[in-house]
Amino acid sequence: MKSFTFLVHNIYHMGGTTKSISNLANILSEKGHKVKIISVFKANQKPYFDLHEKIEIKPIIEYNKTVKGLTNIFMNRLNKFTPLLKPKIIHPSEPGLHQFSNYIEKQIIREIKNVHTDIIVGTRASYNILVADYGPSDVLKIGMEHMYLHAHNEQYQKSILESYNKLDLVTTLTNEDKMDYQQGLSETKVIIVPNILKETKYDIAKQNVITAAGRFEQEKGFDLLIESINHIQETMRKYDYQLEIYGDGQEKEHYKKMIQQYGISDIVQLKPTTNQLSKILASSKITAVPSRVEGFGLVILEAMYQSNIVVSYKGCYGPEFLIDNKVNGYLIEQQDIKRYGNQLAYIIENYNSDEIQNIISYGEQRSAHFEGDTIYHQFIKNINLHMK
């Protein structure tokens, strides 16, 4: 059976991409494939999501008290005080550019050059470019996209497409994104590999809770959600509803200030990141996904599976791929915070109606399309066709 190496950003940190890769790696390992995960960064002692016992994990940059870890800490701090160690290869439009240095780049490239599995899979645009440029010639090189092409600026899109033509395969999460990438790639085939939904179905009493979860970053739009709740705060109180936002990130203090400014700390709570999101969703009624940019939105599937009604924005490939407006969820015109709030209020006021309950039922049916075995077999079939 073919062996796989996944190059990931941080397998030890919460995130939709981390969960998606963990689920795919697990099912490959369960089916008998040898799987190795190279994690550029190591943030904790164990991976955030459970991984199959046979999966090998190799972190590159560890910040701990070992000799290697202390060297990494020293180089990281030195990088903050001198431009000499700034990254020279990773594209300036990389969203997490501040985390990288020339020292880290060299470590990543060394690991890529020394891959000995049949297949290497990059999982982020920057890593896909490095895999295209430095992956061994006898290894099948796959660029796995978790962000849609037009979410990047035009300069980055051009660099991505130029490099991706040196890959063997590119995977996207939706058909719309597949079409965008394929139009720009003359040498490389693009296939769809949706996120796998692998969760326990919980039978828990529903509470009057709206749940949201993700990184506290601008692209996730939780500031928009807080503004929407501000517009319907009296409805929230009248029906005894709470909004709980799970996550962490650089926008946390901004969110706290917004909540205080609007006087809604009694109905909006910021919660820590959790690896028990499915159980939390099972006890809530509504899931808000207010992303400005969303390549897929695994939380949408998880919410549907746990009998939540999902409200998201149009203009993102992921939500529009998963949600049929007013059939299995709701899609609001992008960044229309008042209409978003009004939709949440409508659901709160009419939750027990046939209309809302039918939408919840259709959402559950939609989530059933992302079962692991189906996606695994199609993924392997596409790889086999390419390697013949």
N, C-alpha and C positions, 0 to 999 in steps of 0.2 A: 504494500500500500504506500501511496505517496506521503512524503514527510513535509511538514510545514514549519516555517519560521515566521512569526508575526513581529514586526517592529512597531512598538506602541509608545505613546508618550509617557504614560504613568499608569501602570496596571494596578498601582496601590492607591489610586485616587478615584473618588466617586465621579461618575459622568455617564451619559447615555452611550457615548462611543466605547468607553471602557466596558460597559455591560454588554453591548453588542458583540464586541470582540471576545469577551469571556464566554458568552453563550456559543459562538461559532467554534472557538477553540475547544470547548468542552465536548460538543457533539462530534467533532473530528476525532478527538482522543477516545471518546466512548466507542466510536466505530472502528478503532484499531489503528488510526494514523498516529505516527510520531509527531508530537507538537512541541515546539519551543517558542517561548515568548521572550523577546528582548525588550525590556522596559528602559527607555532612556533615563527616566528618573525613578527613584525609589523614595516614597514619602512615608511609608509605614513598614512595620515588620512583616505583614502578610497582605496579599492582594485584597482589594476592597470587596470583590465578589468571589465566591467560592470557585476554585478551579479543580479540574480532575486531577487525581493524585499522580498520574503519569506525565502531566505536563511539566516540562522543564522551564524554569524562570531564571533569566539572567539580567539583573539590573546593570546599567552602565554607570550612572552617576548616583552614588550613595552619599548622603550627608550624615556620617556617623563618626565614631571615635576610632575606627580602624585607620591604618596607615593610608589606605586608598581614600577613605572617607575624609580624613583630615586634609589630604591633598586637594580633594574636590572642593572642600570648604574654602581653603586658601585661594584656589584659582577663581572661585566664584566671587569672593570678596575683592580680589585683585582686579577682576573684570569691571567692577563698579567704579574704579578709580583711574583706569587708563583705557584709552581707545585702542591700544595695541592688541587687546584680546577680544575685541568685538567680532561677532561672527562674520566670516568673509564669503561663505558659500550659501548659507541659508538665506532665502529671499527676504528683503526688507519688509515685505508685506505679511510675513508670518505673524499670526496674531499673538503668539507667545514669544516674540523675538527677545524680550528682556530676559528670558530664562536661559538663553544660549550664549556661548562664547566660542571663540575659535578652538579653544581647548576641547570643549564638548563636541563640536563638529568633528574634530579629528577622531575622537573616541567612537562616535557613531559610525563614521566611514570605515574605521578599522573593523568594527563588528560586522558591517554589511559585507565587506570583502572576504570575511572568514566564514560566511554562511556555507554549510555543507548539506543542507536539506534539499529536497527536490524543488521546493517552491519557497520563495520569500514574498511576504505580503506587507507592503507599507500601509499605514492606516491614517495618514494625515498628508496633506499636499506636500509639505516640506520633506517628509520622509519618503514619499513616493518619488519625488525628484531625485533624492539621494540614491534610492534603490535603482532608479533608471540609469543613473550615471556611474554607480560604483558596484552594482550587483554582479556577481560572477556570471560569465557568459554561459555556463552550463546549468544555471539555475533559472527556473521559470519565474519571471518577475511580474508581480501583480501590484497594481496601485488601487487600493480600496478607498473610495471616496465616501466620507460621511458628511460632506458639505456640498451643496449644489454649486455648479460652476459660477453662476452669476452672483453668488454671494461674495465672491472675491472682486477686487478692483480690476480694471481692464489690463493693467500692466502685469498683474499676477496671473490673470487668466492666460495671457499670451505665453508667459514663461511655463505655466503648467502644461499647456497643450504642446509646446515644443518638446518638453521633457517626456511627457506621457507617450509620445510617438516612439520612444525607445523602450517602452514597457511591452510585455507580451499580452497582458490583459489589463483592462480597467474595469472596476466594478462600481456601480452606482446603486442607490437605494430605491429610485423611482424610474419609471419609464420616461417621464419628461426630462429628467436629468441625463438619462442615457442618450436621448436624442441630441441634447445640447453638446455633450462630450463627443459623440460619434461624428457630429457635423464638423467638429474642429480637428478630428484625428483621422489621418489618411492611412496610417500604418498599424494602428492598434485597434483590436476589437473591444467593444464595450458590452458588458453583460450586467444584468440586474441581480444583486444579492441582497434581498431585503433583510432587515433585522429579524432575528428569531425571538419569538415570544415563548419563554419557558418559565412559567410561574405557577405557584400553587393557587388554586381557587379557594378563597376563604368565605365561609358563611358566617358573617359578623353583622350584628345589628347596625343599621345605618344611622349616623349622627348628622346633625345639621352643620356640615362642614364643607367648605370649598377647599380643595387641596391644589397646591402648585409645587413643583419641585424642579431644581436644576441649579446650574452655576449662577452665582450672583454677579452676572456680567451684563453689559448693555444689550447684547444680542438677544438675551432671554426675555427682555421686556417686562420684568417684574415691576419696574417703575410705572409702566402703563397700567398694570393690573392694580397697583395701589391707588392710582388716580381714579380708576374705574370704581373701585370700592368706595372711595370718598364720595362719589356722586350718588351712591345707593346706600349710604351708611344707615339711614333711617329704616330702610327695608330690611337690612341685615339685622338690626336690633329688634325690629318688630317681630321677625320670625326666628329670632334667637340663633342666628347663623354666625359662624366664625370662618375667617380665611386663615389657613396655615400654609406658610411658604417654607419649604425645606431646601436647605442648601447653604452655600458659603461662597465668598469671593470678594473682589475688591469693591463692589457696590453696596456692601452690607451697611456701612455707616450712612450712606446716602438714603437707603431704604428706611433706616431707623429715624432719620430726620424727617422724612416725608410722613411717616406714620405719626410722629409727634406733632408735626405742623398741622396735619388734618384732624387731629384729635380722635384718632381711630384705634388707639392702642388697646381698647377693650374688645375690638372685633378682628384685629389683624395681628397675627403672631409670626415672628421669624423663628424657625426651628432649625436645629443642626441637621447636617447631612445624615442620611439614614440608608442602611442596606435592607431595611424592612418596609420599603415603600409599598409593596403590594398589599401588605396587611393594613397599612395606613389607608390606602385607597379603598380597600374593602369596607372600611367603616365610614367613608365619606360618601357624599352624594354627587358632588360636582367636581370636575377637574378643570382648572384654568391653564391654558397653554398660550400665553400672550407673546410668543416669540416674534422678534423682528426678522430673525434668520433661523430656519429650522430645516435641516436636511431630511429628517425622517420624523423624529418625535416618538421614540420608543415609549415614553410615558403615556402617550395617547392610547397606544395599544393596551398597555397595562391597565389603564383606567377603564377602557371599554370592557376588558376581560373581567374586571372587578365590579362591573355594573354601575359605573359612573357615567354621567353625561358630560361630554367634553365641549368646551368653548375655546376656539382658537381664532387666529387671524388668517385672512386670505393673503396671497402674495408670497407664501412660503411653500416650496414643493412638498415638504413632508406632510403638513396638515391637509393640504389639498389632495394629496395622494390617498390619505387614510380616511378623510371625512367627506361624506356626501352631505352637503348642507341641508339641514332640516330633515334628513333621513336617518343618519346615525350619529349626528352631532351638529354643532353650529359653527359656521365660519363668518366672521365679521370683517367688514372692509378694514384694510390695514391701518392700525393706529387710531381708529375711531373709538376713543376711550369711552365716550358717553354711550354710544350704541352697544359697546361691549358690556358696560355696566348694566344697561337696560336689559340686555339679554340674560345676564345672570339674575337680575331681579325677576324677570319673567319666569325663569325656571324655578326660582325659590317660591314664587307665589302659586305656581301651577304644577309643582313637582308630582303630585299624585294623579294628574290628568292622564287620560289615555295617550294623548299626544306625546308627552314627555316619556312615559313608560315604554311606548313603542320605539322611540328613538334609542332608549337605553338597550332594548332588546336587539335592535338592528346593530348597535355597536358591538354587543357581545358576539353576534354572528360574524361581523367583520374581523374581529380579533382572531377567530378560528382559522383564518387563511394563512397564518404565519407560524404554523407548527414546524418544529425543528427538522423532522425527517424529510419533509417535502423540500425545504430549502437546501438541506444538505445534499440530497440526491441530484438536484438541479445544478448546484455548484460543482460537484464532482463531475457530472456529465459535461459541463462546459469546459472544464479543465482538460478532461480526457480528449474531447474533440480538438482542442487547441494543440495538444501535445502529440497528436498522431502525425 
